């Protein structure tokens, strides 16, 4: 059964590759590089050749595969250029065809329409679990806060001892560290991978959790550049492996958030 399933998936991917114009792979690479106008042009060429989106994957470079959704990539490229009227049309078409709404990462951008249409409801505040915010880029971890300190009254009338400050958690990054992480994560989510690497390399993260997150996003940014470059840069590959080793050492039970990272990259974070 497993062999049959694997053969079916391989056949599905082969068929998708056969039906995907070469301009699709070129357009995806242009999009990842932030070349929005070029990506728009190539996706329009792709749609002219085959407008039917498919759940099958297409080889972009090496082991880099993407779902064949040219309307989706066209919509995001248009939104990046501020062409919202055209972008909304393309977003509506990719949603109508039904492939992108079933994939969480694509569906997230469908809801926001690439910034061309506000979300129907305001974004929810960061989820808090027992007064502990969810760590950057990780699934939720329940942390029990220390018990409150109840002030004791002294013997003298009307006087109370000062309330002792709660001990600072050793795994709670400072506001400055959190700001640097937020800046780097924002750059990563907008495809500015070199900027992500620079911020996370230049900054010092003494906090264990913050250092783990920095290593994780630095590895993800380097992996994106590695795939865009055709997976030929051995030095970049070794840097990715080094970052992931650091991440696993600092957070051996860490589970990267699937809303931020692809299944392929998440698989890389697991110990061999």
C-alpha positions as CSV (number, residue, x, y, z in Angstrom):
1,X,0.0,0.0,0.0
2,X,2.8,2.4,0.9
3,X,4.6,1.7,-2.4
4,X,1.3,2.2,-4.3
5,X,0.7,5.5,-2.5
6,X,4.2,6.7,-3.2
7,X,3.9,5.8,-6.9
8,X,0.5,7.6,-7.0
9,X,2.1,10.8,-5.5
10,X,5.0,10.5,-7.9
11,X,2.7,10.2,-10.9
12,X,0.6,13.1,-9.6
13,X,3.7,15.3,-9.3
14,X,4.9,14.2,-12.8
15,X,1.6,15.1,-14.3
16,X,1.6,18.5,-12.6
17,X,5.1,19.2,-13.9
18,X,4.0,18.2,-17.4
19,X,1.1,20.6,-17.3
20,X,3.0,23.5,-15.8
21,X,4.6,25.9,-18.2
22,X,8.3,26.8,-17.6
23,X,7.2,30.3,-16.8
24,X,5.6,29.1,-13.6
25,X,8.8,28.0,-12.0
26,X,10.6,31.2,-13.2
27,X,7.7,33.3,-11.8
28,X,7.9,31.6,-8.4
29,X,11.7,32.3,-8.2
30,X,11.1,36.0,-9.2
31,X,8.4,36.3,-6.5
32,X,10.7,34.9,-3.8
33,X,13.4,37.4,-4.9
34,X,10.9,40.2,-4.5
35,X,10.9,41.0,-8.3
36,X,7.2,41.7,-8.3
37,X,6.8,43.1,-11.8
38,X,8.7,40.2,-13.3
39,X,6.7,37.7,-11.3
40,X,3.5,39.3,-12.5
41,X,4.5,39.0,-16.2
42,X,5.6,35.4,-15.8
43,X,2.4,34.4,-14.0
44,X,0.3,36.0,-16.7
45,X,2.2,34.0,-19.3
46,X,1.6,30.9,-17.2
47,X,-2.1,31.5,-16.9
48,X,-2.4,32.1,-20.6
49,X,-0.9,28.6,-21.2
50,X,-2.7,26.7,-18.4
51,X,-5.1,28.7,-16.1
52,X,-6.3,25.6,-14.1
53,X,-4.8,25.5,-10.7
54,X,-3.9,22.1,-9.3
55,X,-3.0,20.5,-5.9
56,X,-0.1,18.8,-7.7
57,X,3.4,20.1,-7.0
58,X,5.8,21.5,-9.6
59,X,9.6,21.3,-9.3
60,X,11.1,24.8,-9.0
61,X,14.8,24.0,-8.4
62,X,16.3,20.8,-7.0
63,X,14.1,19.5,-4.2
64,X,12.1,22.8,-4.1
65,X,8.5,22.1,-5.1
66,X,5.5,24.4,-5.1
67,X,1.7,23.8,-5.7
68,X,0.6,24.9,-9.1
69,X,-1.4,28.0,-8.2
70,X,-0.5,30.7,-10.8
71,X,-3.5,32.9,-9.9
72,X,-2.4,33.0,-6.3
73,X,1.1,34.1,-7.1
74,X,-0.2,36.6,-9.6
75,X,-2.5,38.1,-7.0
76,X,0.2,38.5,-4.4
77,X,2.7,40.0,-7.0
78,X,0.0,42.5,-7.9
79,X,-0.7,43.3,-4.3
80,X,3.0,43.9,-3.6
81,X,2.9,46.6,-6.4
82,X,-0.2,48.2,-5.0
83,X,-2.4,47.1,-7.9
84,X,-5.2,46.2,-5.6
85,X,-8.1,46.2,-8.1
86,X,-6.3,43.6,-10.3
87,X,-5.1,41.7,-7.2
88,X,-8.6,41.3,-5.8
89,X,-9.7,39.8,-9.1
90,X,-6.9,37.3,-9.1
91,X,-7.4,36.4,-5.4
92,X,-11.1,35.8,-6.2
93,X,-10.2,33.5,-9.0
94,X,-7.7,31.4,-7.0
95,X,-10.3,31.1,-4.2
96,X,-13.0,30.0,-6.7
97,X,-10.8,27.3,-8.1
98,X,-10.5,25.8,-4.6
99,X,-6.9,24.7,-4.2
100,X,-5.5,27.6,-2.1
101,X,-8.2,27.7,0.5
102,X,-7.3,24.1,1.5
103,X,-3.6,24.9,2.2
104,X,-3.1,26.9,5.5
105,X,-0.3,29.1,4.3
106,X,-2.1,30.1,1.1
107,X,-5.4,30.5,2.9
108,X,-3.8,33.0,5.3
109,X,-2.9,35.3,2.5
110,X,-6.3,34.8,0.9
111,X,-8.0,36.2,4.1
112,X,-5.9,39.3,4.1
113,X,-5.9,39.6,0.3
114,X,-2.2,40.6,0.4
115,X,-3.1,43.8,2.3
116,X,-5.5,45.0,-0.4
117,X,-8.5,44.3,1.7
118,X,-8.7,44.5,5.5
119,X,-9.6,41.3,7.4
120,X,-13.3,40.9,8.3
121,X,-12.4,41.0,12.0
122,X,-9.6,42.7,13.8
123,X,-6.6,40.5,14.5
124,X,-6.8,38.7,17.8
125,X,-4.3,39.7,20.5
126,X,-1.4,37.3,21.2
127,X,-2.8,34.2,22.9
128,X,-1.9,34.1,26.6
129,X,-1.8,30.8,28.5
130,X,-1.7,31.3,32.2
131,X,0.0,34.7,31.8
132,X,2.7,33.3,29.5
133,X,2.7,34.5,25.9
134,X,3.3,32.0,23.1
135,X,7.0,31.9,22.2
136,X,8.0,33.3,18.8
137,X,7.6,30.8,16.0
138,X,6.8,27.9,18.3
139,X,3.7,26.0,19.2
140,X,2.1,26.8,22.6
141,X,3.9,25.9,25.7
142,X,2.1,26.0,29.0
143,X,4.1,27.8,31.7
144,X,2.8,28.1,35.2
145,X,3.4,31.5,36.7
146,X,4.8,31.9,40.2
147,X,2.2,32.3,43.0
148,X,1.2,35.8,43.9
149,X,3.0,37.4,46.9
150,X,0.4,38.5,49.6
151,X,1.6,41.5,51.6
152,X,2.0,41.0,55.3
153,X,0.9,43.6,57.8
154,X,3.5,44.7,60.4
155,X,2.7,44.9,64.0
156,X,2.4,48.7,63.8
157,X,-1.1,50.0,63.0
158,X,-1.8,51.0,59.4
159,X,1.6,49.8,58.1
160,X,2.3,47.0,55.7
161,X,5.5,45.5,54.4
162,X,6.4,46.3,50.9
163,X,5.1,43.9,48.3
164,X,8.0,41.8,47.2
165,X,8.5,41.9,43.4
166,X,7.9,38.6,41.6
167,X,11.1,37.0,40.5
168,X,11.9,37.6,36.9
169,X,11.6,34.5,34.7
170,X,15.0,33.4,33.3
171,X,13.3,32.5,30.0
172,X,11.6,35.9,29.6
173,X,13.5,37.9,26.9
174,X,13.9,41.7,27.5
175,X,11.8,44.1,25.4
176,X,14.9,45.0,23.4
177,X,15.5,41.3,22.5
178,X,11.8,40.8,21.6
179,X,11.9,43.9,19.4
180,X,14.9,42.6,17.5
181,X,13.3,39.2,17.1
182,X,10.1,40.8,15.8
183,X,12.0,42.9,13.3
184,X,13.8,39.8,12.0
185,X,10.6,37.8,11.8
186,X,8.8,40.6,10.0
187,X,11.6,40.7,7.4
188,X,11.4,36.9,7.0
189,X,7.7,36.9,6.4
190,X,8.1,39.6,3.8
191,X,10.8,37.7,1.9
192,X,13.7,39.9,3.0
193,X,15.9,36.9,3.9
194,X,19.3,38.6,3.8
195,X,18.0,41.3,6.1
196,X,16.7,38.6,8.5
197,X,20.1,36.9,8.6
198,X,21.9,40.2,9.1
199,X,19.7,41.2,12.1
200,X,19.9,37.8,13.7
201,X,23.7,37.5,13.2
202,X,24.6,41.0,14.4
203,X,22.4,40.7,17.6
204,X,23.5,38.9,20.7
205,X,20.8,36.7,22.3
206,X,21.9,35.7,25.8
207,X,18.4,34.4,26.7
208,X,18.1,30.7,25.8
209,X,14.7,30.9,24.2
210,X,15.5,34.0,22.2
211,X,18.8,32.4,21.0
212,X,16.8,29.3,19.9
213,X,14.3,31.4,17.9
214,X,17.1,33.4,16.3
215,X,18.8,30.2,15.2
216,X,15.5,28.8,13.8
217,X,14.6,31.9,11.8
218,X,18.2,32.4,10.6
219,X,18.2,28.8,9.3
220,X,14.8,29.3,7.6
221,X,16.0,32.5,5.9
222,X,19.2,30.8,4.7
223,X,17.2,27.8,3.5
224,X,15.0,30.1,1.4
225,X,18.1,31.6,-0.2
226,X,19.6,28.2,-0.7
227,X,16.5,27.0,-2.6
228,X,16.3,30.2,-4.6
229,X,19.9,29.7,-5.6
230,X,19.3,26.2,-6.9
231,X,20.7,24.4,-3.9
232,X,24.3,24.7,-5.1
233,X,25.9,26.8,-2.3
234,X,27.7,24.3,0.0
235,X,28.7,27.1,2.4
236,X,25.1,28.2,2.8
237,X,24.0,24.6,3.3
238,X,26.6,24.1,6.1
239,X,25.4,27.4,7.8
240,X,21.8,26.0,7.7
241,X,22.9,22.8,9.4
242,X,24.9,24.7,12.0
243,X,21.9,26.9,12.8
244,X,19.6,23.9,13.1
245,X,22.1,22.1,15.4
246,X,22.1,25.2,17.6
247,X,18.3,25.3,17.6
248,X,18.0,21.6,18.6
249,X,20.6,22.0,21.4
250,X,18.7,25.0,22.9
251,X,15.2,23.7,22.3
252,X,15.4,19.8,22.0
253,X,11.6,19.5,22.2
254,X,10.8,22.5,20.1
255,X,8.0,22.3,17.5
256,X,8.2,25.0,14.8
257,X,4.9,26.7,14.0
258,X,3.5,25.2,10.8
259,X,1.8,28.6,10.1
260,X,5.2,30.2,9.6
261,X,7.3,27.3,8.1
262,X,6.8,24.8,5.3
263,X,6.5,21.1,6.1
264,X,9.8,20.6,4.2
265,X,11.7,23.0,6.5
266,X,10.0,21.7,9.7
267,X,11.2,18.2,8.7
268,X,14.8,19.6,8.6
269,X,14.5,20.7,12.3
270,X,13.9,17.2,13.5
271,X,16.9,15.2,14.7
272,X,18.1,12.6,12.1
